Amino acid sequence: MLKIAYTDMISSMISSMISGMTSSMISGVILVRKLRSWLEKHEISIIIFCTISGLAINYE
C-alpha cells in the first residue's frame, strides 16, 4: 500500500516537473522573441552604448 502511494507521488512530481519545464520553456521562447524584436528596434543605440562603454573601459 505504501509503495503504491510512493510511486504515485513520484510520478505526480515528475509530471508536474515536466509541465513546469514545458511552461517555462514556452514563456522563455516568448521572452526571447520579445527581446529579439526589442533588440532589433534598439540595435543602433545598443551598438553605440557598447562602443562608448568599451572605450570607457579601455580609457581606465
Helices and strands as residue ranges (DSSP letters): H 2-41, H 43-59
